[in-house]
Amino acid sequence: MPVPVIRGVGFRIYTAHGVPERDIQRLMTHSDPATTRIYLDGGAAALKDEHYVLVSAPLTLGEMLGTRGQI
């Protein structure tokens, strides 16, 4: 299941339990409420190419945790 779908489902559950949209926005680390509404209202179907940002992760999880292969 793609990540946007999982996130959308998770936060629709929060909404169903009465969690305010502003709190959900913070949990999703969105600076713009419109981005949060994409997940809450339309899920993955509402996402467009311009909503994605290419990023890189130059460190492995082991490097971040200082375990280098011990995970």
The first five atom37 places (N, CA, C, CB, O) and aatype in JSON, in Angstrom:
{
  "aatype": [12, 14, 19, 14, 19, 9, 1, 7, 19, 7, 13, 1, 9, 18, 16, 0, 8, 7, 19, 14, 6, 1, 3, 9, 5, 1, 10, 12, 16, 8, 15, 3, 14, 0, 16, 16, 1, 9, 18, 10, 3, 7, 7, 0, 0, 0, 10, 11, 3, 6, 8, 18, 19, 10, 19, 15, 0, 14, 10, 16, 10, 7, 6, 12, 10, 7, 16, 1, 7, 5, 9],
  "atom_mask": [
    [1, 1, 1, 1, 1],
    [1, 1, 1, 1, 1],
    [1, 1, 1, 1, 1],
    [1, 1, 1, 1, 1],
    [1, 1, 1, 1, 1],
    [1, 1, 1, 1, 1],
    [1, 1, 1, 1, 1],
    [1, 1, 1, 0, 1],
    [1, 1, 1, 1, 1],
    [1, 1, 1, 0, 1],
    [1, 1, 1, 1, 1],
    [1, 1, 1, 1, 1],
    [1, 1, 1, 1, 1],
    [1, 1, 1, 1, 1],
    [1, 1, 1, 1, 1],
    [1, 1, 1, 1, 1],
    [1, 1, 1, 1, 1],
    [1, 1, 1, 0, 1],
    [1, 1, 1, 1, 1],
    [1, 1, 1, 1, 1],
    [1, 1, 1, 1, 1],
    [1, 1, 1, 1, 1],
    [1, 1, 1, 1, 1],
    [1, 1, 1, 1, 1],
    [1, 1, 1, 1, 1],
    [1, 1, 1, 1, 1],
    [1, 1, 1, 1, 1],
    [1, 1, 1, 1, 1],
    [1, 1, 1, 1, 1],
    [1, 1, 1, 1, 1],
    [1, 1, 1, 1, 1],
    [1, 1, 1, 1, 1],
    [1, 1, 1, 1, 1],
    [1, 1, 1, 1, 1],
    [1, 1, 1, 1, 1],
    [1, 1, 1, 1, 1],
    [1, 1, 1, 1, 1],
    [1, 1, 1, 1, 1],
    [1, 1, 1, 1, 1],
    [1, 1, 1, 1, 1],
    [1, 1, 1, 1, 1],
    [1, 1, 1, 0, 1],
    [1, 1, 1, 0, 1],
    [1, 1, 1, 1, 1],
    [1, 1, 1, 1, 1],
    [1, 1, 1, 1, 1],
    [1, 1, 1, 1, 1],
    [1, 1, 1, 1, 1],
    [1, 1, 1, 1, 1],
    [1, 1, 1, 1, 1],
    [1, 1, 1, 1, 1],
    [1, 1, 1, 1, 1],
    [1, 1, 1, 1, 1],
    [1, 1, 1, 1, 1],
    [1, 1, 1, 1, 1],
    [1, 1, 1, 1, 1],
    [1, 1, 1, 1, 1],
    [1, 1, 1, 1, 1],
    [1, 1, 1, 1, 1],
    [1, 1, 1, 1, 1],
    [1, 1, 1, 1, 1],
    [1, 1, 1, 0, 1],
    [1, 1, 1, 1, 1],
    [1, 1, 1, 1, 1],
    [1, 1, 1, 1, 1],
    [1, 1, 1, 0, 1],
    [1, 1, 1, 1, 1],
    [1, 1, 1, 1, 1],
    [1, 1, 1, 0, 1],
    [1, 1, 1, 1, 1],
    [1, 1, 1, 1, 1]
  ],
  "atom_positions": [
    [[0.86, -1.17, 0.0], [0.0, 0.0, 0.0], [0.91, 1.24, 0.0], [-0.98, 0.0, 1.24], [1.81, 1.32, 0.84]],
    [[0.71, 2.18, -0.89], [1.55, 3.37, -0.94], [1.43, 4.21, 0.34], [1.18, 4.21, -2.15], [0.38, 4.22, 0.99]],
    [[2.5, 4.9, 0.68], [2.54, 5.71, 1.9], [1.41, 6.73, 1.97], [3.86, 6.43, 1.99], [0.79, 6.85, 3.03]],
    [[1.08, 7.49, 0.88], [-0.03, 8.45, 1.01], [-1.35, 7.8, 1.41], [-0.23, 9.2, -0.28], [-2.14, 8.39, 2.14]],
    [[-1.59, 6.59, 0.94], [-2.83, 5.89, 1.28], [-2.82, 5.53, 2.76], [-3.01, 4.61, 0.42], [-3.83, 5.71, 3.45]],
    [[-1.71, 5.02, 3.26], [-1.6, 4.65, 4.67], [-1.77, 5.87, 5.55], [-0.26, 3.97, 4.95], [-2.51, 5.83, 6.54]],
    [[-1.1, 6.95, 5.2], [-1.22, 8.18, 5.99], [-2.65, 8.71, 5.95], [-0.25, 9.25, 5.48], [-3.18, 9.13, 6.98]],
    [[-3.25, 8.69, 4.78], [-4.63, 9.18, 4.65], [-5.6, 8.39, 5.49], [0.0, 0.0, 0.0], [-6.46, 8.97, 6.15]],
    [[-5.47, 7.08, 5.48], [-6.35, 6.23, 6.28], [-6.13, 6.51, 7.77], [-6.1, 4.73, 5.97], [-7.09, 6.67, 8.52]],
    [[-4.88, 6.58, 8.17], [-4.57, 6.83, 9.58], [-5.17, 8.12, 10.08], [0.0, 0.0, 0.0], [-5.72, 8.17, 11.18]],
    [[-5.06, 9.16, 9.28], [-5.54, 10.45, 9.75], [-7.04, 10.63, 9.57], [-4.81, 11.54, 9.05], [-7.64, 11.47, 10.24]],
    [[-7.66, 9.86, 8.67], [-9.12, 9.86, 8.63], [-9.67, 9.17, 9.89], [-9.63, 9.14, 7.35], [-10.75, 9.52, 10.37]],
    [[-8.93, 8.21, 10.41], [-9.32, 7.57, 11.67], [-9.25, 8.59, 12.81], [-8.41, 6.33, 11.98], [-10.15, 8.66, 13.64]],
    [[-8.17, 9.38, 12.85], [-8.06, 10.44, 13.86], [-9.26, 11.38, 13.76], [-6.74, 11.22, 13.69], [-9.85, 11.76, 14.77]],
    [[-9.62, 11.77, 12.54], [-10.76, 12.66, 12.33], [-12.04, 12.04, 12.87], [-10.92, 13.01, 10.85], [-12.83, 12.7, 13.53]],
    [[-12.24, 10.76, 12.58], [-13.44, 10.06, 13.03], [-13.52, 10.02, 14.56], [-13.48, 8.64, 12.47], [-14.61, 9.91, 15.13]],
    [[-12.36, 10.11, 15.21], [-12.34, 10.1, 16.68], [-12.35, 11.51, 17.26], [-11.11, 9.35, 17.18], [-12.14, 11.7, 18.46]],
    [[-12.6, 12.49, 16.4], [-12.77, 13.85, 16.89], [-11.5, 14.66, 17.06], [0.0, 0.0, 0.0], [-11.54, 15.74, 17.65]],
    [[-10.37, 14.17, 16.57], [-9.13, 14.94, 16.68], [-9.22, 16.13, 15.74], [-7.87, 14.04, 16.34], [-9.53, 15.96, 14.56]],
    [[-8.96, 17.35, 16.23], [-9.05, 18.54, 15.38], [-8.08, 18.49, 14.2], [-8.79, 19.78, 16.22], [-6.97, 17.97, 14.31]],
    [[-8.52, 19.05, 13.07], [-7.69, 19.04, 11.86], [-6.33, 19.7, 12.1], [-8.42, 19.76, 10.72], [-5.33, 19.25, 11.54]],
    [[-6.28, 20.75, 12.91], [-5.01, 21.43, 13.21], [-4.03, 20.47, 13.88], [-5.25, 22.66, 14.11], [-2.84, 20.5, 13.58]],
    [[-4.51, 19.63, 14.78], [-3.64, 18.65, 15.44], [-3.18, 17.59, 14.45], [-4.38, 17.99, 16.61], [-2.03, 17.15, 14.49]],
    [[-4.08, 17.18, 13.56], [-3.71, 16.21, 12.54], [-2.65, 16.81, 11.63], [-4.95, 15.76, 11.71], [-1.68, 16.14, 11.26]],
    [[-2.82, 18.06, 11.27], [-1.83, 18.75, 10.43], [-0.46, 18.7, 11.09], [-2.24, 20.22, 10.18], [0.54, 18.42, 10.43]],
    [[-0.4, 18.95, 12.38], [0.88, 18.91, 13.11], [1.46, 17.5, 13.15], [0.7, 19.42, 14.54], [2.67, 17.32, 12.99]],
    [[0.61, 16.5, 13.36], [1.09, 15.12, 13.36], [1.69, 14.73, 12.01], [-0.06, 14.17, 13.71], [2.65, 13.97, 11.94]],
    [[1.11, 15.27, 10.93], [1.59, 14.95, 9.59], [2.76, 15.84, 9.18], [0.46, 15.1, 8.58], [3.33, 15.66, 8.1]],
    [[3.13, 16.77, 10.03], [4.21, 17.74, 9.8], [3.99, 18.57, 8.54], [5.55, 17.03, 9.7], [4.93, 18.86, 7.8]],
    [[2.74, 18.94, 8.3], [2.41, 19.8, 7.17], [2.4, 21.26, 7.63], [1.04, 19.41, 6.54], [1.76, 21.59, 8.63]],
    [[3.09, 22.12, 6.9], [3.05, 23.54, 7.24], [1.81, 24.22, 6.66], [4.32, 24.24, 6.73], [1.41, 25.28, 7.13]],
    [[1.21, 23.6, 5.64], [0.06, 24.19, 4.96], [-1.17, 23.31, 5.2], [0.33, 24.36, 3.44], [-1.15, 22.13, 4.87]],
    [[-2.25, 23.87, 5.78], [-3.45, 23.07, 6.01], [-4.03, 22.46, 4.74], [-4.5, 23.92, 6.68], [-4.67, 21.41, 4.79]],
    [[-3.8, 23.1, 3.6], [-4.32, 22.56, 2.33], [-3.7, 21.2, 2.02], [-4.04, 23.54, 1.18], [-4.35, 20.33, 1.44]],
    [[-2.45, 21.02, 2.4], [-1.79, 19.73, 2.17], [-2.45, 18.65, 3.02], [-0.28, 19.82, 2.49], [-2.67, 17.53, 2.54]],
    [[-2.76, 18.97, 4.25], [-3.42, 18.0, 5.12], [-4.78, 17.61, 4.55], [-3.57, 18.56, 6.55], [-5.17, 16.45, 4.59]],
    [[-5.5, 18.6, 4.03], [-6.82, 18.32, 3.47], [-6.74, 17.38, 2.26], [-7.51, 19.62, 3.07], [-7.68, 16.64, 1.99]],
    [[-5.63, 17.41, 1.53], [-5.45, 16.47, 0.42], [-5.57, 15.05, 0.94], [-4.08, 16.69, -0.29], [-6.27, 14.22, 0.35]],
    [[-4.89, 14.77, 2.04], [-4.93, 13.43, 2.62], [-6.3, 13.12, 3.21], [-3.86, 13.28, 3.7], [-6.82, 12.01, 3.03]],
    [[-6.89, 14.08, 3.9], [-8.16, 13.84, 4.58], [-9.33, 13.74, 3.61], [-8.42, 14.94, 5.58], [-10.22, 12.91, 3.8]],
    [[-9.32, 14.56, 2.58], [-10.46, 14.61, 1.66], [-10.36, 13.63, 0.51], [-10.61, 15.98, 1.12], [-11.32, 12.93, 0.2]],
    [[-9.2, 13.58, -0.13], [-9.12, 12.79, -1.34], [-8.16, 11.62, -1.33], [0.0, 0.0, 0.0], [-8.18, 10.79, -2.23]],
    [[-7.32, 11.56, -0.32], [-6.35, 10.47, -0.25], [-5.4, 10.5, -1.44], [0.0, 0.0, 0.0], [-5.15, 11.57, -2.01]],
    [[-4.87, 9.37, -1.8], [-3.87, 9.27, -2.86], [-4.41, 9.75, -4.2], [-3.39, 7.84, -2.99], [-3.64, 10.23, -5.04]],
    [[-5.71, 9.62, -4.43], [-6.29, 10.03, -5.71], [-6.18, 11.53, -5.92], [-7.75, 9.6, -5.79], [-6.17, 11.99, -7.07]],
    [[-6.1, 12.31, -4.84], [-6.02, 13.76, -4.95], [-4.6, 14.27, -5.14], [-6.62, 14.4, -3.73], [-4.4, 15.45, -5.46]],
    [[-3.61, 13.4, -4.95], [-2.22, 13.83, -5.07], [-1.82, 13.97, -6.53], [-1.29, 12.85, -4.36], [-2.16, 13.12, -7.36]],
    [[-1.11, 15.03, -6.83], [-0.62, 15.3, -8.18], [0.9, 15.34, -8.15], [-1.21, 16.62, -8.74], [1.5, 15.45, -7.07]],
    [[1.52, 15.27, -9.31], [2.98, 15.27, -9.37], [3.59, 16.45, -8.63], [3.44, 15.28, -10.81], [4.64, 16.3, -8.0]],
    [[2.96, 17.63, -8.7], [3.54, 18.81, -8.06], [3.48, 18.76, -6.53], [2.83, 20.06, -8.55], [4.1, 19.58, -5.86]],
    [[2.74, 17.81, -5.98], [2.69, 17.66, -4.53], [3.91, 16.91, -3.99], [1.42, 16.94, -4.11], [4.18, 16.94, -2.79]],
    [[4.65, 16.25, -4.86], [5.8, 15.46, -4.45], [7.07, 16.28, -4.6], [5.9, 14.17, -5.26], [7.22, 17.05, -5.55]],
    [[7.99, 16.1, -3.68], [9.28, 16.77, -3.71], [10.36, 15.71, -3.65], [9.42, 17.81, -2.55], [10.34, 14.85, -2.77]],
    [[11.29, 15.76, -4.58], [12.39, 14.8, -4.59], [13.36, 15.11, -3.47], [13.11, 14.81, -5.96], [13.83, 16.25, -3.35]],
    [[13.66, 14.13, -2.65], [14.61, 14.29, -1.56], [15.59, 13.13, -1.58], [13.88, 14.37, -0.19], [15.35, 12.12, -2.24]],
    [[16.69, 13.29, -0.88], [17.64, 12.19, -0.75], [17.91, 11.97, 0.72], [18.96, 12.48, -1.53], [17.76, 12.87, 1.54]],
    [[18.3, 10.77, 1.04], [18.64, 10.41, 2.41], [20.06, 9.86, 2.4], [17.61, 9.37, 3.01], [20.26, 8.66, 2.22]],
    [[21.06, 10.73, 2.6], [22.43, 10.31, 2.48], [22.93, 9.4, 3.6], [23.3, 11.49, 2.4], [23.99, 8.79, 3.46]],
    [[22.2, 9.31, 4.7], [22.61, 8.45, 5.81], [21.71, 7.22, 5.88], [22.57, 9.21, 7.14], [20.51, 7.3, 5.64]],
    [[22.31, 6.1, 6.21], [21.51, 4.9, 6.47], [20.96, 4.99, 7.88], [22.34, 3.6, 6.27], [21.42, 5.79, 8.69]],
    [[19.98, 4.17, 8.19], [19.42, 4.14, 9.54], [20.51, 3.79, 10.55], [18.25, 3.14, 9.62], [20.56, 4.38, 11.63]],
    [[21.36, 2.84, 10.21], [22.46, 2.46, 11.09], [23.4, 3.62, 11.38], [0.0, 0.0, 0.0], [23.86, 3.8, 12.51]],
    [[23.69, 4.41, 10.35], [24.56, 5.58, 10.55], [23.9, 6.62, 11.45], [24.91, 6.22, 9.2], [24.55, 7.23, 12.3]],
    [[22.6, 6.81, 11.28], [21.89, 7.78, 12.11], [21.87, 7.34, 13.57], [20.46, 7.97, 11.6], [22.0, 8.17, 14.48]],
    [[21.71, 6.04, 13.79], [21.62, 5.51, 15.15], [22.98, 5.16, 15.74], [20.75, 4.29, 15.17], [23.1, 4.87, 16.93]],
    [[24.0, 5.2, 14.89], [25.34, 4.87, 15.36], [25.56, 3.39, 15.53], [0.0, 0.0, 0.0], [26.45, 3.0, 16.28]],
    [[24.79, 2.54, 14.85], [24.91, 1.1, 15.05], [25.61, 0.39, 13.89], [23.55, 0.5, 15.24], [26.12, -0.72, 14.07]],
    [[25.66, 0.99, 12.73], [26.34, 0.47, 11.53], [26.23, -1.07, 11.41], [27.83, 0.87, 11.56], [27.16, -1.81, 11.73]],
    [[25.09, -1.5, 10.95], [24.89, -2.92, 10.67], [24.43, -3.75, 11.84], [0.0, 0.0, 0.0], [24.29, -4.97, 11.69]],
    [[24.19, -3.16, 12.98], [23.76, -3.91, 14.16], [22.25, -3.88, 14.35], [24.43, -3.36, 15.39], [21.74, -4.35, 15.36]],
    [[21.53, -3.32, 13.36], [20.08, -3.22, 13.49], [19.44, -4.54, 13.16], [19.51, -2.11, 12.58], [18.22, -4.67, 13.22]]
  ]
}
